[in-house]
């Protein structure tokens, strides 16, 4: 296998023979889980070869390179690769058309199968979900939702879940279906303002001030229309009162998350919210919601992504059973 500086393996000692591959192909990163027949992880592979670095013809060679000795030999059946995320986007390997909400999270029956030259691979690209009025899309998050619904939840329950991320999602679920959702560019705005605006001089890349974060959330919720002025005050406070870059970082995050919460107040006010996301970011949303008396429960997004991909593989096995 070719060595790569931005590649990692977490191989399980004494692992058995691979039965299928779970893949979360994001814009900047690719995560692969090599699975056995009991749906146990044999190897976890992470790479920086996300959609933004690939052209359509690069996807198959990337899989072949990263999977290496995990691929079948001889007359063995092809190895199923179940993919969610940006590999199925218009700019990805092949477009997997969006399902229209309201709908259950799309499964293997709706997957697109791109042509592969190597007979050892059988690839399935899971679709995302769209709404047209208002226009919105998700691609990847629907698999996390599928994993969430597969975790012994009551599908008849009406609930709202938040998926924090670069583009945060707020989705309403009814009887196992995604009925509506909204996307917020909160994480991307944070990165742009931190790195490419005048605030880059007063916002650090690390460090934190929890008190400043909570106060900024309250400030944004109290007057979300003033967000542009509230943001510039980060610069002014750094110049005039010596505000630390760590405090500036926390305040910037609090203002942007606070504006997001102001827009979604009807969804979370008086409700129990579930957060599906990476631990650190989900904790910030949990803290922000707690300032308003809202109880939130965090669930690890990677665990649910793998659960959703496993549910799709189970559907594939059932469809192939005589």
PyMOL commands that set and color helices and strands:
alter all, ss='L'
color gray80, all
select helices_A, chain A and resi 51-53+58-70+86-88+108-110+141-150+186-196+198-201+210-222+224-240+245-263+265-268+279-290+301-320
alter helices_A, ss='H'
color red, helices_A
select strands_A, chain A and resi 7-11+20-25+30-35+41-47+79-85+99-100+121-125+129-132+135-138+159-163+168-174+177-184+273-277+296-300
alter strands_A, ss='S'
color yellow, strands_A
deselect
rebuild
show_as cartoon
